[in-house]
Amino acid sequence: MSKDNEKDKDLSLITAEHKFPYIHRDISWLSFNERVLQEAQDPNVPLLERVKFLAIYSSNLDEFFRVRIAGLRNLVRVGKKTKKALEFDPKTVLKTLLKIVNRQQEEFSKIFEKNIIPALKKENIHHVRRHQLNAEQKEFVEQYFQNHLLPFVQPVLLKKKRIRPFLINGALYLAIQLVEKNKGEKSKDKRVAIVKIPSDHLPRFIELPSSKNHNVYIMLDEIVRESISWIFPGFEIIDSYSIKLTRDAELYIEDEFSGNLISKIRKSLNKRNVGPASRLVYDREMPKEMLDYLTSTLELENFDLLPEGRYHNNSDFFKFPKFDIPHLYNKALPPLTYKPLEKAKDFFEEMKSKDHLVQFPYHSYQSVVRFFEEAAADPNVTHIKITQYRVAKKSKIMEALIRAVKAGKQVFVFIEAKARFDEEANLNWGERLEKEGVKVSYSFPAVKVHCKIGLIIRKEGRKNQLYSYLSTGNFHEDTAKIYSDYGLFTTDEKLTKEVSRLFTFLETVKMPKEKFEHLLVGQFNMRKRLIGLIQKEIANAKAGKEAKIILKMNSLQDQGMIKLLYEASNAGVVVQLIIRGICSLVTDKKNFSENIEAIGIVDRFLEHARVFVFHNNGKELMYLSSADWMVRNLNHRIETAFPIYNQKIKDDINEALDLQWNDNVKARLLDGQLKNEYIKGEADISIRSQHEVYYNLKRRGK
């Protein structure tokens, strides 16, 4: 996508070879977001799906600036003593990140202007600007402005050092250069004004009157541009340029040990949208004198500035108009019914008969919903327990829990109130559950609970039977339609007893007396056990035995684990990595990673499952997990990795991993140069792993 020689200029900042090769996590994350942008460029992706990838790229980048860039800007301002403790120079990294983003933003504009708009035109979908309006459309735009926009535009005429407007976080504005009438554009008395583009109140895309078989739309921004002369009747408009300010979104409460944590989160949420500026996005066509004026007036620094194209808040492309033109969209892959559970006459008896694995979004989420609904309705169920990290706004699972407590069952929910950008939704659910009588516990100081587990206790004769659900993804009915995850239903006592033990800890905060022997649990044994599993492969390789590790995850960033994987490679262990996002390990370094290969897959579904497979001298060990190999997951979160003991389920997972490893349509090679080159294998047939997994499951279901 980008020129290799331009990328090479950044590589001096990527590796720290005095220790071992390592890519800074934020540089690697931007490389992942470039893979998202590649999907918008790919002509093989249906056109309106390409538009959606523009939205995904932009949404990702907004969060990156509000969290990661904001944090780096704070590090730039800390004292020399604090900076010395860091393993990188924040100012250097920040400069590199902004350079990469600038390059990607230029690519974004090129894709939209040179590829997407002409392709839309061929489908009789016309994106027009104000200067392209005909007389009828001009009249429509004028009426639309008068009837809908006028109450919201909030014009402010700036005066340096005297009138400094507060820009709402993430809101769109037009910065207007104007001059009093009769003075002319060459006048030295040019003024600057700000007008809000009310996309938070009105649709961003407005359909215009047009001839038959033509779909013509204009962006709200253009309607405001066309109409600003109505707002400033005593001035001549020279030009206008779009701007947007985003603010620091970090709550800075991760390590709070005293006081009411939930109260602090509530108060911090109120401040999130008035936090310090982390980015001013502006139209790159804006004259320097005007940009300097805005920078000074808004009290910003060069690090705060990011040039983009004519339009900002491009995550609004999620709301692009829908058209009844099937070939512009992905072919439908309706979620498959997992019949053994969804159609079971007796859900709990079916669970007791064997372990069941469901694969989302290929399978319907109804199995998980039914697990809790059956428990709520069953008179023999006495307890229901669940962890919640991100929750759907309308959740059948939460409603089932409320019905359960009303039916006299004991229900416990651990809600992680520090799930970034879901804090408010989680707290609202927590309050509602508590009002209904559910026992709710919230976040621990300095630790996030990120595991995804559920437990049902059912009275069966004289014994309490445990039923457990363990997953790589959240209990979220909406994201289950687009996130690729695994969920295991089991009554295996080796697992259910340890799940019960973990819930006891979450309820009482008392350390368990018995150790976790089967589950790998963050804060207890996860890092130690993972290290042991890698070291065993190293020992096997040194002994001349076959040794192999397959790791699939979202992110690989933890330096200790990366160093150990380098040791494994040098010992002769074959390491295969399938990494969606951050990959700080460098795969093409002599004396470090000759035996390590890494790929990343970006396709219509978001790859979210974590799978760890160890050859173990032929006695394969396989774990599914909620945890990435990042410092935050292995050091600061309660995570779970659960073993797969059922050989049939192992085979199914290995089949999916094999398809992903051989993907020659959507897989990219992850290397130290961050080229993101598509993998084009020598196979005679195309292998698109997500489609292959879906159709394999469909055939199996029949």
N, C-alpha and C positions, 0 to 999 in steps of 0.2 A: 504494500500500500504506500508507505513512505519510502523515500529514497534511502538506500542502505548507507550511503556515505554521510547523509545527514544524521542517521541514527548512530553511526560510529562515534560521532562527537560526544555522545552521552556515555559511552562505555567506560571511560576512565572513572566514572562515578559509580559504576555498577558493582565492580568486584573489589574485594578487599583481600588481595592475594597474599598479603603478609600473614594472614591467618588461613583462610581458604576462600575459594570463589563464592561470592554471595551477591545476589541482586537485592537491592533495597526494596522492601515490601511495596512501597508506594509506586516505584518505577515499574515493578512487575504488575501491579494492579492496573496501571494505565495501559500496559501492554494487553491485559485481558480486555479492557474496555475497547481497545482498538479491534480486537477480534469481534466484538459486538458490532462495531462500525463496519467491519468487513461484510457482515451479513446485509447491511443496508446497501452496500455497493454491489453485491453479488446478483447478476442478472438472472441466475437460476432460481432465486427466491421470488415468490409471487410479489407483484409490485406493492400492494398495500401492506404486505408483511414487511417489506423493506422499510416502508414508512414507519411501521411499528418499531423496528430496530433503531431508527433515528430517535424515537421517543425513549427507548430503553437506554441507549447510550447517554442521552441528555439527563435522564433521571438519575442514572448512576453517577454522572459527573457532578450533579448538584449536591448529592449526599457526600461525595468525596471532598468537595470544597468546604462544606459546612462542618465536616468532622476532621478529616486528615489534614487538609491545607490549613484550616484554622488552628489545629494543634501545632503544626510546624511553625506557623507565624508566631505563636506564643513562645516556642523554643528559641526562635531567632532573638527574641527580646530578653531572654533570661541572662543571668550573669555569667562571667567567664568560668567560674568554678563549676556551675551546673553543666555548662557546655562541655567541659573537659571530661565529665563523667559519661557523656554520650559516645557512641561508637561511630558517629558520623557528624559531619558539619551541617546543621540544619539549614543554614543559609545557602550552601552549595546545592544541597538536595532540593530545596525549594526552587532555586533558579532552574534546575534541570527539569523539575516537574512542570513548571510553568512553560518552559520551552517546548516540552513534549505536548502539552495541552494545546498550545498555540498552533502547533503543526497539525494536530488532530482536528482542531476547529476549522482550519483552512480546508482540510480534507472533507469535513462535514459539509461546509458550504458548497464545495465543488460537487459533492454527491447530490445534494439537494437541487442545486441550480442546473447542473449539466446532465444529470442522469434522471433523477426522479421527476422533475417538472416536465421535461420533454416526453418521458415515457407516459406520464399521466395524460398529456395532450393527445397522444396516439389513441388513448382510450376514451377520448372526448370528455376528459376531466380537466378543466382549465383553471389554473391558479393565476389570478390576475392581480396586478398592482393598480394603484390609483390612476396612473397615467394611461392605463389601458381601458378605462371605463367608457362605455358609450353613453349617450344622453339619457336613455332610460335607466341605466344602472347608476349614473350620477345622481339622478333624482331619488332613486331608492336609497342610496347611501346617505344622502342629505336627510331624508325622512327618518332613516334608522338612527342616525346620530341624534336628531332632535327628540325622537320618541324614547330612545333607550339609553343613550350614552351620557347625555348632558348632565344628569344628576351625579354622575360618578367620576368625571374626569379630573376634578380637584386641581385646577391650574394654580401654579405658584410662580411669580416673577422673582427671580433670585436677585439678591444684592450682596456682593462679596463682603464677607465678615459681618454681615448684619442680618441677612435672611438665609438661614440654612435649613432646608426642609428635612424632616425625618422620612426616609424611604422605608416602606414596609418590606419586611423580609420576603424575597422571592417575587415581589410584585413587578409588573412591567410599567415602564414609564417612557415617554418621549422627552428627550432633551431638545429644546427648540432654540434655534438662533434667530433672533428677530431684531428689528430696528423700527424706531418710530416712523410713521408715514412721512413722506416728503424728504427724508434724510438720505435714502438710497442705500444700497447694499455695501457701498464702499465707506460708509460712515464709520468713524471710530467709536461711535456710541452704540455698538452692538450690545444687545442684552441676551440673557439666557433665561429660559423659563422651563418649568417641569410640568408635564401633564400626565396624569395616570391613565394607563390603558386598562380598563376594568374587566380583565379576563377572569377575575375571581367572581364576577357577577353575571357575565354574559358569555355566550359561546365564542371560542377563538376563531371558528371558521363559520362564515356567513354565506349562505347560498344566495346567488344573485339571479335576477330575471334573465332568461336566456332563451334562445331558439330551441326548437324540439331536438331531442337526442343530444343536447349539449348540457353538461353539468359544469356550472361556473361558480366558483367560490372565491371569496376575498377574505383575508385575515382581518381580524378586528383592528389590528395595528394600523392597517391601511385606511380604514374608515376614520380613525382618529386623525391620521396624517392629512386626509382630504378635508377634514372639517375644522382644523385648529384655527383657521382665520376667523371663524365665528366666535371663538373664545377670546381672541385678542383683537378686537375691532380697530384699535388705534395703532396697530403695528403692521408692518409688512413682514411676512415670514420668509426668511432666507433659506433655511433648511431644517430638517428634523432628523434625529438619530435615536434609536432605541437604546435603553439602558436597563439594567437590573442589578439590585444589590442583594447579596445573600449574607446571612449572619451566622456566627459561630453557634453550632447546635449542640455542643457538648455540655452536659449538665454538671460535670466536675463533682460528682458525688460518689464515685466508684469506691473510695476508701473511707467513707464516713463510718465511724465506729460508735458515735454517741448520738443521743437524741432520737427523735421519731423520723426514721428514714423515709417513710411514705409521705409525711408532711413536707420534708425537704424536697422530695421529688415533685410534689404538687407545686410548691413555690417556684422551683426551678423551671418547670414547664411554662409557667406564666412569663418567665423572663427570656425564654428561648428565642422568641421573635423580636426581642429588643436587644439581643446580644451584640457584641462588637462586630463590625463588618469583616467578612472574610473574603469577599470578592465583589468588585464592580465589573459587571459584564457590559461591554459597550460595542456599538457598531464600529468595525475597523475603518469605515470610511469617514468617521468623525474627524474634523480638523484638529490639529494638535492644540491650537490655542483654546478651543472649546473644551477639549479633554483636560487640559491644564487647569482651566477655570473650575470645572467640576471637581477635579481631584483636590484642589485647594479648598473649595467651598465645603465639600463633604469630609474634609480632613482625612484624606486617604493617602496611602503610600504606593510606590511603584509595584510592590508585591501584591497589592490589592487589585490590580488591574488585569483584566483578561479580555482581549479583543475577540469578537465573534462576528457573525454575518449580520444581515439585516434584521433577523428575528431571534428572540431569546425565548426562554421557557419552552424549549422544543419538546419537553416531555408532554406538552399539550397535543403532540401528534398522536397520542393514545386516543384522542377524541376526534381524529380525522373523520370526515363524513363517510358513512357506509354506503356502498353501492351494490346493487344486485347484479354483480358481474363475477361469477364463481371463480374464474381463472385468476382473478387478482388476489385470491386468498389461498391459504394452505388447504389441501384436501382434508376433510374432516376425519379425525380418528376418534370416534365416540368411545368413551371409557367402557371397558369390558366388564361384564358381570363376573365377579369371582363366585361362581356357583356354590362351591362347597360350604361357604359361610353365608352368603346372601340368600341362598335358597334352602338352607338347612332347616329341617323341621324342628330340631332341637340344637340351638346354637352352641350351648355349653357341652353337650355330648359330642358334637363334631369337633370342638376344640380339644376335648380329652382324647379323641381317637388318634390325633397326630398334630404336629406343628403345621402351621399354615403361613406362607409368605405371600404378601400382596405387594405389587409393584405399581406405584403411582407415577405419572397420571394415567398409565396404561389401564390399570384396573380402576373401577369405581371406588370411591371412598366410603361407599355404603357399608362395607364390612366393619369399618371402625365406628361409624355412627351407630350401627346395630349393636355392636359390642356394649356400648353404654346405654342404649335404649332398652336392650334386653335386661341389663342389670337393674335399670331403674324400675322396670315392671315386674321383675321376678321376686316373689315373696321370700324365696330362700336366700337371696343376696342380702348380706348384712352391712358390707362396707364397699365403698368405691373410692379409689384414690387416683389422682392424676396430677401431672406437672403441666404448667402452661407457660410457654415462652412468647408465642404470638397467637392471638385468638381472632377468629373471624368476627366481624361486626354482628352478623346474624349466625349464631352457632347452635346447631342442633345438639351438639355434645353438651354445651353449657345448659341448654334447656332440659336435657335429660337429667343432668345432675340436680337441677332444681326440683324436677318431679320426684327424683329419688329421695331427696331429703324430706319432701312433703309426705312421702310414703313411709317415713320413719327410719330410713337407712342412715348410717353414719357416712358422711361424705367429706373427704379432705381434698383440698386443692392447694397446691403450691404455685403461686403466681410470681413470676419474675418481673418485678416492677421496673427493672433497668434495661429492658429490651428496647434498644434505641429506636425512637420514632413510633414505638407502640406502647410507651409508658402510660399515656393517658387512657387508651383503650383498655389496657390490662387493669389499671386501677378502677376504671368504671365497672368492669366485669366483677372485679373483686368485691366492690361495695355492694353490687346487686346480689352476689352469691351470699355474702355475709348477712344481708337483710333477710334472705330466705332461710337462713339457718345452717348454711354450709360452713364448715370450719376452714378458714383461709389463712395461710401463712404467706408472708412476702419475703422479699430479698434478704440475703445475708450481707453484712458489711464486707466490702472488698472482694466478694465472690458472686459470680452469676450462676444460677442454676439453669443449665442449658440442655440437660438430658430430657428425652421425650419418652416417658413411661406411664403406663396405666396399670392399675391392679384392682381386681374384683375378688372379694372374699364371699364364698357361697357355702351355706350350711347344707351339707349332704350327709344325712344320717348322723353319725356321731363325730364326724370330722369336718374341719373347715377346708374346703377345696380352694386353692388359689388359681386364678386365671390372670394371665398377664399379657399386655401388649407393649412391645418395644419397637421404637422407630428411629429412623435417621432424620425424620422431618417433623415439623410442628403439628399439633392437633388443630389444623386450620383447613376447613372445608373448601375455602376458595383457592389457596395456594396449592392444594393437593391436585388441582386441575392442570397446573402448569409446571410444578416442581417434580423432578424425577427423584423418588425416594423409595425406600423399602420399609415394610412394616411386618413384624413377626408376632403372630398369635401363638401362645404356648401355655401348656400346663406342666411343663418339665420342672420338677421340683428343684433341680440344680439351679435354675434361673429364677423361678417364682419366689423361692425363699429369699434369694438375695435382693430381688426387687422389693420385697416386703421389708427387708432389713434397711434398704436405702430410704424407703418412705418413713420408717420409724425415726431415722436420723433427721429427715426433713421436718418431721412433726415435733420432735423433742429437742433437737440440736444436741443430742447426747451421742458420743462416739460409740459405734457398734462394738460389742464385745467380741464377736466373731469376725474374722477377716473375709473379704470378698475373694473367693477362689475361682469363680467362673466369670463374673462380670469384671470388666476393667472400669474403675470408677475414678473420675477426676477428683483430686484432693485426697485420695486414698492410695490407689495402687496403679493408676493408669500409666503414668510416665515410666515408672520402674518396670512394669511388665512389658511395655512396648520395647524398652531398651533391651530387656532380657531376650525377647523374641528375635530382635535383630542380631544380637550377639550370638545367639544360637546358630543363626544362618551363617554368620562369619566363621564360627568354629567348624561347622559342617564343610564350608568351602575350603578352609585350610586343611581339613582332613581328607580332601579329595572327593567329597560327596557332592551330589547335586544340591545347589542352594539357590533359592529364588524368592523374591519378595514382589508382590503386586500391591500397589497402594492407589486407591481412588479417593479423592477428597476435593473439597473446594479450594483449600489453601495449604501450602507448605512453606512455612516461614521460620519455625523454631530452629535457631542455630545449632543447638545441641543435637537435635534429631538429624539435621542436614549433615553435620560433621560425621555422625555415626553411619549415615547412608554412604558417604564418601569412603569411610573405612570398609564398609561392606563391599563396595565396588572394587576397591583395591585388593580385597581378599578373594575376589572372583565371584561374588554373589551377583546374579542377574537381577536388576531392579527395573521394574516397569512402573511408570507413574502416569496416572490419568488425572490431570489437575485442571479444574475449571478456571480458577482465578489466579491468585498469587502463587508463583513458584519461584522462591528465592534461591533454590538450588540451580547450579549451572551444569548443564548436561554434556557440554562438549569441551571439557578441560582435561588435558593430559595429566596423568598422575592423580587424578581425583575421581573422574566419573566416566571412565571408558566403558563400564558395564551398566550405565544408567541411561535409559531413554525416557523421554517425557512427551506426552501429547496433551492437548486441550481440545474439548469439544464444545462448540457453541452451535445450538440448533434451536428448533421451535420450542423445546422444553428446557427448563433450567436444570442442569445437572447438579443435584444437591446431595445425593447419597454418598456416604463414606464407607469404603470397604477396604479391609486390611487382610491380605492373604500371605501366609508364610508356608513354604514348602515343607519344612520340618522333617527332612529326610524321608519324604514320601507319606508321612502321616499329617496331611495338610491341616493347618489351623486357619480358620476364617472368622473374622469379626465384622459385624456391621456396627456403625457408630454415629453418634451425634457430633463427634469431635473432629475438627481439623487439627493439623499439626502446627499450631501457632502457639506462641508463648501464652496468649490469653486463654486458650482452650486447655492447655496442659498444666498451667500454673494457677489460673485464676477463675476456673469454672468447675462446677460439678457436672461432669459429662458421663456418659456410659458408652462402652463398647461391649456388645453382647455376642457370644460365640454362636456359630451355627453348627449344630450337632447332627441334623438330619441330612443324610447324604444326597437325597433327591433335591433338597433345597440348595445345597452346596453346588450341585451340578447345574441347576438353573442359573445361579448367580455367576458361576464361572462361564457359562455360555454367553451371558450378557456382557461380561468383562471381555471375553474373546471377540465379540462383535465390535465392541468399542475400540479395542486395540487395533482391529483391522479396518476401522472406518476409513474410507478413502474419499468421502464426500464432505464431511463436516469437521474432521479432525485437523488440527494444526500441530506442527512440530514446535515444541517449546525448547529454545536453545538460548545460549548466552548473548546472541546478537538480537534477540527479540524481533525476529523477522516475521513471525506468525505465518509461515508458509503453509498452505494447504498440503496435506499429505496425499499424493497421487500414487497409489500402489501399482504394482504390475498385474493385479488381478484383472481378469477379463470382464468381471462384472463390478458394478458400483455397489459399495456397502455403506449404507446410511444407517448407522447403528440404532438410532431411535425408532426408525420405521421397522427395522428388522426385529427388534425386541417386541414391538407392538404386534406384528403379524405372527411371530412365533407364539406369543401368548394367546392370540386369537385362535390359531390352529389347535393349540393345546386345549383351549376351553371347549372346542367343539368335540 
